[in-house]
Amino acid sequence: MAIETDFSGRKVTIMGLGLNGGGLASTLYFARRGADVTVTDLRSEEVLRPSLEALSGVNVRFVLGHHDEDDFRQADLVVKNPAVRAGNPFLALARRVETDLSIFLSALDNPVLAVTGSKGKSTTATALHRILLSADPRAKLGGNITVSPLTFLEELEPGAPVVLELSSWQLADLKGRGVLRPQVASVTNLLWDHMNAYPDQEAYAADKAVVFEGQPPNAWTLLSADDVWGPWFAKRTNARKAWIGLNPPALTPRSDAVFSVVDGRGRWASPSGDREALLLPGQLLVPGVPFRHNCLAAGALAVLSGVDPALVPAALASFGGVEHRLEKFSTKGGVSWYNDTTATIPEAAAASVSSFDVPVHWIAGGTDKNLEFTAFERLSTPPASLILLKGSATERMLPVFRTKGWSWQGPYDTLEAAVHCAAARARPGDVVLMSPGAASFELFKNEFYRGHAFKDLVQALGEAP
């Protein structure tokens, strides 16, 4: 059922303008369709300035720093930010609640390829979009990647594929609505994350499983054979199952497909077992096993959607990754600098540190999310330097590093101090990696601000003499 497109005279409240594009896109979408739009956000005008400036000249009413019950009670429609939890008392006053994704999906008749997971979903979704563009230049990418799909809804051509990266919050808001029916869907992995917001890991997994809730039986679900949650997800999808990993299960003729790693290359085996193809090029532009695995997942999803396997390696050979995800952004004095600010859990940071075969000066630490730090216990080789940022998570990391006999610099009160420490210790041929293994809220608004601040500080260093 397509959602209405004319909102003339209707009262629409946008709950949570935010800074990552979703609230902004929703505001513009409804304002351009004649709605009487109110934007309400608990944050101040100063904090929200970038989004407010983007709305300059748009006929919108703002309520900042607080919420007014009447803006919810009298609205014909409330559009919530995914960060606003469903149990929020203001939402209980609304007669109808939507999100930018539910609005988009309700108006959509295009094939959808959906990617979720604890880590790797942004890289997988972006690599998948890169592959699809080689087969269909009309392909679009949106979702949790900080691009609201409402920004391209009007220009979307019939039949053009849409890749959506989806967080657990976004999926929770879509549960039971019947609007998400992806042609292919994937859960990259399920790691110990967001335990400051979920009662247990199964509740977290249940929100992730919404990604294939509406899939028809002829669709595909791609699952990780190396993830302990793979079988749990497999029992909860009605679609055909494809497996990816180092040790995927044996083929089930006419029902399953397998994508595995052979000598570092990604091998595809067709459902009938009569076709095979290598999907990964010999060399990728980003180091490490996680990036290679994410690229293989992207290739797998593309093939499952009908893309010619022969197109995949060339598309991935030129894929340079995603900003803030093991992003090499600068080389100064022979030292390579990497921004991995979205590594907000220990498992992701540990994997990134292990991706290099040269000395690594590792900047870590930040805000605790009630996570475990056993991933750091499994690191066998100490970094050339361990440089810590002050924070609640850092206090929980210290006993782990102390038990391992590792030394460290800091913890520093500022990222600037950590950058200068790294610059002083690194030598030509070394890598400086900011991969925090923690959230950022004690020092920054979010991890993206942390990443941009890191890059700005490094660029300000100048070249070594």
C-alpha positions in Angstrom: 0.0 0.0 0.0 1.6 3.3 -1.1 1.6 6.1 1.4 0.1 9.4 0.5 2.3 12.0 -1.1 0.2 15.2 -0.6 0.3 16.5 2.9 -1.2 20.0 2.3 -2.5 21.4 5.6 -1.5 18.3 7.6 0.3 18.8 10.9 3.6 16.8 10.9 5.9 16.8 13.9 9.6 15.7 13.3 10.9 14.3 16.6 14.7 14.6 16.5 16.3 16.8 13.9 19.7 15.4 14.7 22.9 15.9 12.7 23.1 12.8 10.5 20.6 13.7 7.8 17.5 11.6 8.7 15.6 14.4 10.5 16.7 17.0 7.9 15.5 14.8 5.0 12.1 14.1 6.7 11.6 17.8 7.4 12.3 18.8 3.8 10.2 15.9 2.4 7.0 17.0 4.3 7.6 20.7 4.0 7.8 20.4 0.2 4.5 18.5 0.2 2.6 21.3 1.9 2.6 20.0 5.4 2.6 22.3 8.5 5.9 21.1 9.9 7.1 21.4 13.5 10.6 20.2 14.3 11.3 19.4 18.0 14.6 18.3 19.5 15.9 18.3 23.0 19.3 19.6 21.9 20.1 23.3 21.7 20.2 25.6 18.6 24.0 25.7 19.0 24.4 21.9 18.8 22.0 21.6 15.9 23.4 24.5 13.9 24.5 22.6 10.8 21.1 21.0 10.4 19.3 24.3 11.1 21.4 26.2 8.5 20.4 23.5 5.9 16.8 24.4 6.6 17.3 28.2 6.2 14.4 29.6 4.2 12.2 26.5 4.7 8.8 27.2 6.3 9.3 25.2 9.5 8.5 25.8 13.2 11.2 24.8 15.6 10.9 23.8 19.3 14.4 23.2 20.6 15.7 22.3 24.1 12.4 20.7 25.1 9.3 18.9 23.8 5.7 20.2 24.0 3.0 17.6 24.4 0.6 19.5 22.1 3.1 19.0 19.2 2.5 15.3 19.5 -1.2 15.2 20.6 -2.3 17.6 17.8 -0.1 16.2 15.0 -1.6 14.1 12.2 1.7 12.4 11.9 4.9 12.2 14.0 8.1 11.2 12.3 10.7 9.9 14.9 14.4 9.8 14.8 15.7 6.1 15.2 17.6 7.2 18.3 14.2 7.9 20.0 13.1 4.7 21.7 9.6 3.4 21.0 8.6 3.7 24.7 9.1 7.4 24.8 6.1 9.0 26.6 5.7 11.7 24.0 5.2 9.1 21.2 2.4 7.6 23.2 0.5 10.9 22.7 0.7 10.6 18.9 -2.1 9.1 16.8 0.4 7.9 14.1 4.2 7.4 14.2 6.5 6.9 11.2 10.2 7.1 10.4 11.9 8.3 7.2 12.5 4.6 6.3 8.9 3.6 6.8 7.7 6.6 4.7 10.3 5.7 2.0 9.5 1.9 1.9 5.8 2.5 1.8 6.2 4.5 -1.3 8.6 2.1 -3.0 8.2 -0.5 -5.7 11.9 -1.1 -6.4 14.1 -4.1 -5.5 15.7 -3.6 -2.1 19.0 -5.1 -0.9 19.2 -4.8 2.9 22.3 -5.1 5.0 22.6 -5.1 8.8 24.9 -6.4 11.5 27.0 -5.2 14.4 30.1 -4.3 12.3 30.9 -4.3 8.7 27.4 -3.3 7.5 28.5 0.2 6.1 31.5 -1.3 4.2 29.4 -4.2 2.9 26.5 -2.0 1.8 28.8 0.6 0.1 30.8 -2.1 -1.7 27.5 -3.7 -2.8 26.4 -0.4 -4.2 29.7 0.0 -6.1 29.2 -3.5 -7.7 25.5 -2.7 -8.6 26.5 0.5 -10.3 28.7 -1.5 -12.7 25.5 -3.4 -13.7 22.9 -0.6 -13.3 24.1 3.0 -13.0 20.7 3.9 -11.5 21.4 2.0 -8.2 21.0 4.0 -5.0 22.4 3.7 -1.5 20.9 5.0 1.8 19.9 4.3 5.4 22.2 4.2 8.4 25.1 5.3 6.1 23.9 8.8 6.9 22.0 9.2 3.7 18.2 9.2 4.2 16.5 7.5 1.2 13.9 10.2 1.2 16.6 12.4 -0.4 16.5 10.3 -3.6 12.9 9.0 -3.6 11.7 11.5 -6.2 14.6 10.8 -8.6 14.5 7.0 -8.2 13.7 5.3 -11.5 11.4 2.3 -11.8 13.3 -1.0 -11.3 16.5 0.7 -10.0 18.0 -1.3 -7.1 18.2 0.3 -3.7 20.8 -0.7 -1.1 19.8 0.0 2.5 22.2 -0.2 5.4 20.0 -0.7 8.5 20.8 -0.3 12.2 19.0 -2.3 14.9 17.2 0.9 15.9 15.9 1.5 12.4 14.8 -2.2 12.1 13.0 -2.1 15.4 10.9 0.8 14.1 10.0 -1.3 11.0 8.9 -4.4 13.0 5.5 -5.7 12.0 4.8 -3.0 9.4 5.2 -5.2 6.4 7.0 -2.5 4.3 10.5 -4.0 4.3 10.6 -6.9 1.8 14.2 -7.1 0.5 15.1 -9.2 -2.5 18.3 -10.1 -0.6 19.2 -9.4 3.0 22.2 -10.0 5.2 23.3 -10.0 8.8 27.1 -9.5 8.6 27.6 -10.6 12.2 26.3 -10.2 15.8 28.7 -8.9 18.3 28.4 -7.8 21.9 27.2 -4.2 21.3 24.6 -1.7 22.5 24.4 -3.6 25.8 23.7 -0.2 27.5 20.4 -0.2 25.6 19.3 -3.9 25.4 18.5 -6.3 28.3 20.5 -9.1 26.6 22.0 -10.1 23.3 19.0 -12.1 22.2 16.8 -8.9 22.3 19.5 -7.2 20.2 19.4 -10.1 17.7 15.6 -10.0 17.5 15.8 -6.4 16.2 18.4 -7.4 13.6 16.2 -10.3 12.5 13.6 -7.8 11.3 15.7 -7.4 8.2 14.3 -10.6 6.8 10.9 -10.6 8.5 9.1 -9.7 5.3 11.2 -11.6 2.8 9.2 -13.9 0.5 10.3 -17.5 0.1 12.1 -16.9 -3.2 14.3 -14.1 -1.7 17.8 -14.7 -0.3 19.2 -14.3 3.2 23.0 -14.2 3.5 24.3 -15.4 6.9 27.8 -15.8 8.4 28.9 -19.4 8.8 31.6 -18.1 11.2 29.3 -16.3 13.5 27.7 -18.3 16.4 24.4 -16.5 15.8 24.3 -17.7 12.2 22.1 -20.8 13.0 19.9 -18.6 15.2 19.1 -16.3 12.4 18.8 -19.2 9.9 15.8 -20.5 11.9 14.0 -17.2 11.7 14.1 -16.5 7.9 11.6 -17.9 5.4 13.9 -17.0 2.5 16.5 -19.2 0.8 19.7 -19.2 2.9 23.2 -18.5 1.6 26.2 -18.9 3.8 29.5 -17.0 3.8 32.7 -17.8 5.7 35.9 -19.7 6.1 34.0 -22.9 6.9 30.5 -22.7 5.4 28.2 -25.7 5.6 27.8 -28.1 2.7 25.5 -27.2 -0.2 21.9 -28.1 -0.1 20.9 -28.5 -3.8 18.4 -26.0 -5.1 18.1 -24.2 -1.7 21.4 -22.9 -0.5 24.4 -21.1 -1.9 27.9 -21.0 -0.5 30.5 -18.2 -0.5 33.8 -19.1 1.0 37.4 -17.9 1.1 40.0 -20.0 -0.9 43.6 -18.8 -0.7 42.4 -15.3 0.2 40.0 -15.2 -2.8 36.2 -15.3 -2.5 34.7 -18.4 -4.2 31.1 -18.6 -5.2 29.3 -21.9 -5.5 25.9 -21.8 -7.2 22.8 -23.4 -5.5 23.0 -26.4 -7.8 26.8 -26.7 -7.3 27.4 -26.7 -11.1 28.9 -23.2 -11.3 31.8 -21.5 -9.5 33.4 -18.1 -9.7 36.1 -16.1 -7.8 34.5 -12.9 -6.6 37.5 -11.1 -5.0 40.4 -9.5 -6.9 43.9 -10.5 -5.8 44.5 -7.1 -4.2 42.2 -4.8 -2.3 42.9 -1.2 -1.4 42.2 -1.6 2.3 44.2 -4.0 4.5 43.0 -6.8 6.7 40.7 -9.8 6.9 37.5 -7.9 7.9 37.6 -5.7 4.8 38.1 -8.8 2.6 35.2 -10.5 4.3 33.0 -7.5 3.9 33.8 -7.3 0.2 33.1 -10.9 -0.3 29.7 -10.4 1.4 29.0 -7.5 -1.0 29.9 -9.7 -4.0 27.7 -12.5 -2.6 24.7 -10.2 -2.3 25.2 -8.8 -5.7 25.4 -12.3 -7.3 22.3 -13.4 -5.3 20.4 -10.4 -6.7 21.3 -11.4 -10.3 24.5 -9.5 -11.1 26.9 -11.3 -13.4 29.7 -12.7 -11.2 32.2 -11.6 -13.8 31.5 -7.9 -12.9 32.3 -8.3 -9.2 36.2 -8.5 -9.0 36.8 -5.4 -11.1 34.3 -3.3 -9.1 35.9 -4.4 -5.8 39.4 -3.8 -7.0 38.8 0.0 -7.2 36.8 0.2 -3.9 38.7 2.2 -1.4 36.4 1.6 1.6 34.2 4.0 3.6 35.1 7.1 5.5 35.8 6.5 9.2 36.2 2.8 8.7 39.9 1.9 8.6 40.3 4.9 6.4 43.8 5.8 5.3 43.5 9.6 4.9 47.0 10.9 5.2 50.7 10.1 4.8 53.2 12.4 6.6 56.9 11.9 6.8 56.4 8.3 5.7 53.9 7.6 8.4 50.4 6.4 7.4 47.5 7.7 9.4 44.2 5.6 9.6 40.9 6.8 11.0 38.8 3.9 12.3 36.5 5.9 14.6 33.5 3.7 14.0 35.3 0.8 15.7 33.2 1.5 18.8 33.5 -2.1 20.2 36.6 -4.0 21.3 36.2 -6.7 18.6 36.3 -4.2 15.8 39.3 -2.4 17.2 41.2 -5.7 17.8 40.5 -6.7 14.2 41.8 -3.4 12.9 45.0 -3.5 15.0 45.7 -7.0 13.6 45.3 -5.9 10.0 48.8 -4.5 9.6 52.2 -6.2 9.3 54.1 -3.0 10.2 54.5 -1.2 13.6 51.2 0.3 14.7 50.8 3.2 17.1 47.3 2.6 18.4 45.0 5.4 19.8 42.2 3.8 21.8 39.7 4.5 24.6 36.5 6.4 25.2 33.1 5.9 26.6 31.8 2.6 28.0 28.8 0.9 26.5 28.7 -2.0 29.1 30.8 -4.2 26.8 33.3 -6.9 27.5 37.0 -6.5 26.6 38.0 -10.1 26.1 38.8 -9.3 22.4 41.8 -7.3 23.7 42.9 -10.2 25.9 43.3 -12.3 22.7 45.7 -9.8 21.0 49.1 -11.6 21.0 51.4 -8.8 19.8 51.6 -5.4 21.6 51.4 -2.3 19.4 54.5 -0.2 18.9 52.7 2.4 21.1 49.4 2.2 23.0 48.1 5.7 23.3 44.9 6.0 25.4 42.1 8.6 25.6 40.5 9.3 28.9 37.1 7.8 29.4 34.9 5.3 31.3 35.7 2.5 28.8 39.4 3.3 29.1 39.2 2.6 32.9 37.9 -0.9 32.1 40.5 -1.5 29.4 43.5 -0.7 31.7 43.3 -3.9 33.8 43.3 -5.9 30.6 46.4 -4.2 29.3 48.1 -4.3 32.7 47.5 -8.1 32.9 49.1 -8.5 29.4 52.1 -6.5 30.6 51.6 -3.8 28.1 52.7 -0.2 28.7 50.8 2.8 27.5 50.8 6.6 27.1 48.1 8.7 28.7 45.2 8.4 29.3 45.0 11.9 27.7 42.3 14.4 28.3 42.2 15.5 24.7 42.5 13.9 21.3 45.0 16.6 20.3 47.4 15.4 23.0 47.0 11.8 21.8 47.7 12.8 18.2 50.9 14.7 19.2 52.1 11.8 21.2 51.6 9.4 18.3 53.3 11.8 15.9 56.3 12.0 18.2 56.7 8.2 18.5 55.9 7.1 14.9 58.7 6.5 12.4 58.7 6.3 8.6 57.0 3.1 7.5 54.8 3.0 10.7 51.0 3.3 11.0 49.1 5.5 13.4 45.6 4.0 13.9 42.8 5.6 15.8 40.6 2.6 16.5 39.0 3.4 19.9 37.0 0.2 20.8 34.6 2.5 22.6 32.0 5.2 22.1 32.9 8.9 22.0 30.3 10.8 24.1 32.5 12.0 26.9 34.6 14.0 24.4 32.5 14.3 21.3 28.9 14.4 20.1 29.4 11.1 18.2 32.0 8.9 16.6 31.8 10.9 13.3 32.7 14.1 15.1 35.6 12.2 16.7 36.8 11.0 13.2 36.6 14.5 11.7 38.4 16.0 14.6 41.2 13.3 14.3 41.7 14.1 10.6 41.8 17.8 11.2 44.4 17.4 14.0 46.6 15.3 11.8 46.4 17.6 8.8 47.4 20.5 11.1 50.6 18.7 12.1 52.4 19.5 8.8 55.1 17.4 7.2 57.9 16.0 9.3 61.3 17.6 8.5 
